[in-house]
Amino acid sequence: MELVLVTGGAGFIGSHTVDRLLSMGYGVRILDNLQKPVHLKGKPDYIPDEAEFILGDIRDKETVRKALKGVDYVFHLAAYQDYLPDFSTFFHVNSVGTALIYEIAVAENLKIKKIIVASSQFVNGEGIYKSADGKYYYPKRRSNEQLEKGIWDFLDENGKPLQWQWTPETYASPPNQYAMSKYSQELMALNFGERYNIPSVALRYSIVQGSRQSFYNMYSGACRIFSLSYFFDKPPVIYEDGNMMRDFVNVHDVVDANILMMQDDRADYQAFCVGGGKDYSVKEFANIVAKEFGKEDIKPLINGEYRFGDTRNACSDISKIKTLGWAPKRDAYDSVKEYVNYLKSQTDIDDILEYSQKTMKNLNVVRKAASK
């Protein structure tokens, strides 16, 4: 039986990957530190008994050495995600943790068949834009001065809005500490992998949705925020004007991509975008959640608030991974239905929306445009 290590295997994507691997007959070992607030209540009950579980930190060399012993494949999904400005933690967890895996593999000449590293769509930053006359733009970020005025879109020299483009993995412009740390993981995977003959793949996941997303992680995004709002009969807050475009990808499609990358040698030493292939505005996505709850009468609040550091649009070009035979089979409706069913099955959910909003405002992440 081949043995697969899944770091972050107690988490959202990791746990679904663990389930799939077990169903395929692989032996599975999980390394996870059960960090709060993601795992606020300890080890989740969905972790299967058949999987070996190591409680430990991806930054601890002896722990990682133990976890890698006898392993054939590695899914490196453990990561630090947050809006907090503790910049060093992102690199200490994400970058150092990845470096340790390769360091130990090289030093001990481990016979690892492949390492699949989780990257992020956020590596694309604001992505690529085009003006009406066909000129391409590669904006870095929107200034706080612009956002304070409630000017949400990128504009050309004539003040006309630019049109976002589906952005491929050939482009990278990481705008913040999280994105930079994830890009460093990509670079290590592809360069260390090729240099030391350890087949490796980096996957830039778009916004992944589905069951087991933490209710307590402020980073986990739109599906959690909107679902909890409607669950508690509260109007969800939509930032900016709600016309930000996103591509959401279902967690089971992500697992399909993970397994394909593990099994297909054509993927080696490359990065791939893993997205949903369809664009939704944030307002449209909120309406999908409202319909699932049957609460379309509760209208979202759009009051000029914005999250400083958010990308205006984020849609990934998945043409490359589709050449290997992968394509998303599920849409945002499927993801929302699964998440809502998961939410309704819980018996001990606290109303944490107000806490989350206050925390982000205290950190000066959520701000309000002066003109709104």
C-alpha positions as CSV (number, residue, x, y, z in Angstrom):
1,M,0.0,0.0,0.0
2,E,1.4,3.4,-1.0
3,L,1.5,5.9,1.8
4,V,0.4,9.6,1.3
5,L,1.2,12.4,3.7
6,V,-1.4,15.2,3.8
7,T,-0.2,18.2,5.7
8,G,-3.1,20.3,6.9
9,G,-5.2,17.1,6.5
10,A,-7.6,18.1,9.2
11,G,-8.6,21.2,7.3
12,F,-11.1,22.0,4.6
13,I,-9.4,20.8,1.4
14,G,-7.1,18.5,3.2
15,S,-9.8,16.4,4.9
16,H,-11.7,15.9,1.6
17,T,-8.4,14.8,0.0
18,V,-7.8,12.4,2.8
19,D,-11.2,10.9,2.3
20,R,-10.7,10.4,-1.4
21,L,-7.2,8.8,-1.0
22,L,-8.6,6.3,1.6
23,S,-11.4,5.4,-0.8
24,M,-8.8,4.7,-3.5
25,G,-6.9,2.3,-1.3
26,Y,-4.0,4.5,-0.3
27,G,-2.6,4.6,3.2
28,V,-2.9,8.2,4.6
29,R,-1.0,10.1,7.3
30,I,-2.1,13.5,8.5
31,L,0.1,16.2,9.9
32,D,-1.9,19.1,11.4
33,N,-1.5,21.4,14.4
34,L,-5.2,22.0,14.8
35,Q,-4.6,25.7,15.0
36,K,-7.2,28.0,16.4
37,P,-9.5,29.7,15.4
38,V,-9.8,27.4,12.4
39,H,-10.1,24.4,14.6
40,L,-11.6,26.2,17.6
41,K,-13.0,23.0,19.1
42,G,-10.1,20.7,18.5
43,K,-9.9,17.7,16.3
44,P,-12.9,17.5,13.9
45,D,-15.0,14.4,14.1
46,Y,-14.9,13.9,10.4
47,I,-11.2,12.8,10.6
48,P,-11.3,9.0,9.8
49,D,-9.9,6.5,12.2
50,E,-8.1,4.8,9.2
51,A,-5.8,7.8,8.8
52,E,-2.7,8.0,11.0
53,F,-2.8,11.4,12.8
54,I,0.2,13.4,13.9
55,L,-0.4,16.5,15.9
56,G,2.4,18.8,15.2
57,D,3.7,22.0,13.5
58,I,5.0,22.1,9.9
59,R,7.8,24.3,11.2
60,D,9.2,21.7,13.5
61,K,12.0,19.7,11.8
62,E,11.7,16.6,13.9
63,T,8.0,16.5,13.5
64,V,8.3,16.9,9.7
65,R,11.0,14.2,9.6
66,K,8.7,11.8,11.4
67,A,5.8,12.6,9.1
68,L,7.8,12.0,5.9
69,K,9.1,8.6,7.0
70,G,8.2,6.0,4.5
71,V,5.9,8.3,2.5
72,D,5.4,7.9,-1.3
73,Y,3.5,11.1,-2.0
74,V,3.0,14.4,-0.2
75,F,0.1,16.9,-0.4
76,H,1.4,20.0,1.3
77,L,-1.8,21.9,2.2
78,A,-0.9,23.2,5.7
79,A,-0.8,27.0,5.6
80,Y,-1.3,30.2,7.6
81,Q,-4.2,32.3,6.4
82,D,-5.4,35.5,8.0
83,Y,-5.8,39.2,7.6
84,L,-3.5,39.9,10.6
85,P,-0.4,42.1,9.9
86,D,1.9,39.6,11.6
87,F,3.9,39.4,8.4
88,S,6.7,37.1,9.6
89,T,4.2,34.3,10.6
90,F,3.1,33.9,7.0
91,F,6.6,33.2,5.8
92,H,7.6,31.2,8.9
93,V,4.7,28.8,8.4
94,N,4.2,28.8,4.6
95,S,7.7,29.3,3.3
96,V,9.8,27.7,6.0
97,G,7.4,24.7,6.2
98,T,7.7,24.1,2.5
99,A,11.5,24.5,2.6
100,L,11.7,22.0,5.5
101,I,9.9,19.3,3.4
102,Y,12.4,19.6,0.6
103,E,15.4,20.0,3.0
104,I,14.6,16.7,4.7
105,A,13.8,15.0,1.5
106,V,17.1,16.0,-0.1
107,A,19.3,15.5,3.0
108,E,17.9,12.0,3.7
109,N,17.5,11.0,0.0
110,L,13.8,10.1,0.6
111,K,12.2,8.2,-2.3
112,I,9.2,10.6,-2.6
113,K,7.4,10.0,-5.9
114,K,5.7,13.4,-6.0
115,I,5.0,16.5,-3.9
116,I,1.9,18.6,-4.6
117,V,2.0,22.0,-3.0
118,A,-1.1,24.2,-2.5
119,S,-0.7,27.7,-3.8
120,S,-3.4,30.3,-4.2
121,Q,-5.1,32.4,-6.9
122,F,-4.0,35.4,-4.8
123,V,-0.6,34.9,-6.4
124,N,-2.1,36.5,-9.5
125,G,-2.8,39.7,-7.5
126,E,-5.1,42.0,-9.4
127,G,-4.4,40.0,-12.6
128,I,-4.5,41.3,-16.1
129,Y,-6.8,44.0,-17.5
130,K,-7.5,45.4,-21.0
131,S,-8.8,48.8,-22.1
132,A,-11.5,49.3,-24.8
133,D,-8.9,50.0,-27.4
134,G,-7.1,46.7,-26.7
135,K,-4.2,47.9,-24.5
136,Y,-3.2,45.5,-21.7
137,Y,-2.7,46.7,-18.2
138,Y,-1.0,45.0,-15.2
139,P,-2.2,47.0,-12.1
140,K,-0.5,46.4,-8.8
141,R,-3.2,47.5,-6.4
142,R,-5.8,50.1,-5.7
143,S,-4.6,52.9,-3.4
144,N,-6.4,53.6,-0.2
145,E,-7.0,57.2,-1.5
146,Q,-8.9,55.8,-4.5
147,L,-10.9,53.4,-2.3
148,E,-11.8,56.2,0.2
149,K,-13.4,58.0,-2.7
150,G,-15.5,54.9,-3.6
151,I,-13.8,54.5,-6.9
152,W,-13.7,50.7,-7.1
153,D,-12.6,49.9,-10.7
154,F,-9.3,50.3,-12.3
155,L,-9.3,53.1,-14.8
156,D,-7.3,53.9,-17.9
157,E,-5.6,57.2,-18.7
158,N,-8.9,58.6,-19.8
159,G,-10.8,57.6,-16.7
160,K,-12.6,54.7,-18.4
161,P,-13.0,51.4,-16.5
162,L,-10.7,48.6,-17.6
163,Q,-12.0,45.1,-18.3
164,W,-10.6,42.2,-16.3
165,Q,-9.2,39.2,-18.1
166,W,-9.0,35.5,-17.2
167,T,-5.5,35.4,-15.8
168,P,-3.2,32.4,-16.4
169,E,-0.5,30.9,-14.2
170,T,2.2,32.5,-16.3
171,Y,1.4,35.8,-14.5
172,A,2.2,36.5,-10.9
173,S,2.0,39.7,-8.9
174,P,1.5,38.8,-5.3
175,P,0.2,41.9,-3.4
176,N,0.4,41.0,0.3
177,Q,2.2,38.8,2.8
178,Y,-0.1,35.8,2.2
179,A,0.3,35.9,-1.5
180,M,4.0,36.4,-1.4
181,S,4.5,33.5,0.9
182,K,2.4,31.3,-1.4
183,Y,4.4,32.3,-4.4
184,S,7.5,31.4,-2.5
185,Q,6.1,28.0,-2.0
186,E,5.5,27.7,-5.8
187,L,9.1,28.7,-6.5
188,M,10.5,26.2,-4.1
189,A,8.4,23.4,-5.3
190,L,9.2,23.8,-8.9
191,N,12.9,24.7,-8.5
192,F,13.9,22.4,-5.7
193,G,11.8,19.7,-7.3
194,E,13.5,19.9,-10.6
195,R,17.0,20.5,-9.2
196,Y,16.8,17.5,-6.9
197,N,14.7,15.2,-9.1
198,I,11.6,15.2,-6.9
199,P,8.6,15.5,-9.1
200,S,6.5,18.5,-7.9
201,V,3.4,20.4,-8.8
202,A,2.0,23.7,-7.5
203,L,-1.7,24.3,-7.7
204,R,-3.2,27.9,-7.6
205,Y,-6.6,27.2,-6.1
206,S,-9.3,29.8,-6.8
207,I,-11.9,30.4,-4.1
208,V,-12.7,26.9,-2.9
209,Q,-16.2,26.3,-1.5
210,G,-18.0,23.3,0.1
211,S,-18.6,21.6,3.4
212,R,-16.1,21.7,6.3
213,Q,-15.0,25.2,5.8
214,S,-14.3,26.6,9.2
215,F,-17.1,28.8,10.7
216,Y,-14.5,30.5,12.8
217,N,-11.9,31.5,10.2
218,M,-12.3,35.1,9.0
219,Y,-10.3,34.3,5.9
220,S,-12.7,31.6,4.7
221,G,-14.8,34.1,2.8
222,A,-18.0,34.8,1.0
223,C,-19.9,31.5,1.4
224,R,-19.3,31.4,5.2
225,I,-20.2,35.1,5.7
226,F,-23.4,35.0,3.6
227,S,-24.5,31.6,4.9
228,L,-24.1,32.6,8.5
229,S,-25.9,35.9,7.9
230,Y,-28.9,34.2,6.4
231,F,-28.8,31.4,9.0
232,F,-29.2,34.0,11.7
233,D,-31.7,36.1,9.7
234,K,-29.3,39.0,9.3
235,P,-28.6,41.0,6.1
236,P,-25.0,40.1,4.9
237,V,-22.6,42.9,4.4
238,I,-21.3,43.2,0.8
239,Y,-18.1,45.3,0.4
240,E,-17.6,47.9,-2.3
241,D,-20.4,47.9,-4.8
242,G,-20.8,44.1,-4.9
243,N,-19.7,44.0,-8.6
244,M,-16.4,42.3,-7.9
245,M,-16.0,39.2,-10.1
246,R,-14.8,35.9,-8.7
247,D,-14.5,32.3,-9.9
248,F,-15.5,29.9,-7.2
249,V,-14.4,26.2,-7.4
250,N,-16.0,23.3,-5.6
251,V,-13.9,21.4,-3.1
252,H,-14.6,18.1,-4.8
253,D,-13.4,19.4,-8.1
254,V,-10.2,20.6,-6.3
255,V,-9.7,17.0,-5.0
256,D,-10.2,15.7,-8.5
257,A,-7.3,18.0,-9.6
258,N,-5.2,17.0,-6.6
259,I,-5.5,13.3,-7.6
260,L,-4.8,14.0,-11.2
261,M,-1.7,15.9,-10.4
262,M,-0.5,13.0,-8.2
263,Q,-1.1,10.4,-10.9
264,D,-0.2,12.2,-14.2
265,D,3.6,12.7,-14.9
266,R,2.7,15.4,-17.5
267,A,2.0,17.8,-14.6
268,D,5.5,17.5,-13.1
269,Y,7.5,20.7,-12.4
270,Q,4.6,23.0,-13.4
271,A,2.1,25.3,-11.8
272,F,-1.6,25.1,-12.6
273,C,-4.6,27.3,-11.9
274,V,-7.5,25.3,-10.5
275,G,-10.7,27.4,-10.8
276,G,-14.4,27.1,-11.5
277,G,-14.3,28.3,-15.1
278,K,-17.3,30.7,-14.6
279,D,-17.4,34.2,-13.3
280,Y,-19.9,35.4,-10.6
281,S,-20.3,38.8,-9.1
282,V,-20.2,38.9,-5.3
283,K,-23.8,40.2,-5.4
284,E,-24.8,37.3,-7.6
285,F,-23.1,34.8,-5.3
286,A,-25.0,36.3,-2.3
287,N,-28.2,35.9,-4.1
288,I,-27.4,32.2,-4.7
289,V,-26.9,31.8,-0.9
290,A,-30.2,33.7,-0.2
291,K,-32.1,31.4,-2.6
292,E,-30.7,28.3,-0.9
293,F,-31.9,29.6,2.5
294,G,-35.3,30.8,1.0
295,K,-34.5,34.2,2.4
296,E,-34.4,36.4,-0.7
297,D,-36.4,39.0,1.2
298,I,-33.4,39.8,3.3
299,K,-31.4,42.3,1.2
300,P,-27.7,42.6,1.6
301,L,-26.1,45.8,3.0
302,I,-24.0,47.7,0.5
303,N,-22.9,50.8,2.4
304,G,-19.5,51.7,1.0
305,E,-17.4,49.5,3.3
306,Y,-14.4,47.9,1.8
307,R,-11.6,45.5,2.9
308,F,-8.3,47.2,2.3
309,G,-6.1,44.8,0.4
310,D,-8.9,42.9,-1.4
311,T,-8.5,42.4,-5.1
312,R,-11.2,44.0,-7.3
313,N,-11.6,41.0,-9.6
314,A,-10.1,37.5,-9.4
315,C,-10.8,35.0,-12.1
316,S,-8.2,32.3,-13.2
317,D,-7.7,30.9,-16.6
318,I,-7.9,27.1,-16.4
319,S,-7.0,26.4,-20.0
320,K,-3.7,24.7,-19.0
321,I,-5.0,22.1,-16.6
322,K,-7.9,21.3,-18.9
323,T,-5.3,20.0,-21.5
324,L,-4.6,17.2,-18.9
325,G,-8.3,16.2,-18.9
326,W,-9.5,18.0,-15.8
327,A,-12.5,20.4,-15.9
328,P,-14.8,21.5,-13.1
329,K,-18.0,19.3,-12.8
330,R,-19.8,21.4,-10.2
331,D,-20.9,25.0,-10.0
332,A,-21.4,27.6,-7.3
333,Y,-25.0,26.4,-6.7
334,D,-23.6,22.9,-5.9
335,S,-21.0,24.4,-3.5
336,V,-23.5,26.6,-1.7
337,K,-26.1,23.7,-1.3
338,E,-23.4,21.5,0.2
339,Y,-22.2,24.2,2.6
340,V,-25.7,25.1,3.7
341,N,-26.5,21.5,4.4
342,Y,-23.3,21.2,6.4
343,L,-24.1,24.4,8.3
344,K,-27.6,23.2,9.1
345,S,-26.3,19.9,10.4
346,Q,-24.3,21.6,13.2
347,T,-25.7,21.9,16.7
348,D,-23.3,24.3,18.4
349,I,-22.8,27.2,16.1
350,D,-22.2,30.5,17.8
351,D,-23.2,33.8,16.2
352,I,-19.7,35.0,15.4
353,L,-20.5,37.4,12.6
354,E,-20.5,40.5,14.8
355,Y,-17.3,39.4,16.4
356,S,-15.6,38.9,13.0
357,Q,-16.8,42.3,11.7
358,K,-15.5,44.1,14.9
359,T,-12.2,42.3,14.7
360,M,-11.5,43.3,11.1
361,K,-12.6,46.8,11.8
362,N,-10.3,47.0,14.9
363,L,-7.4,45.8,12.7
364,N,-8.3,48.5,10.2
365,V,-9.0,45.9,7.5
366,V,-12.6,46.9,7.0
367,R,-12.9,50.6,6.2
368,K,-15.6,52.9,4.8
369,A,-15.4,55.1,1.7
370,A,-15.8,58.8,2.7
371,S,-18.1,59.5,-0.2
372,K,-20.6,56.7,0.7
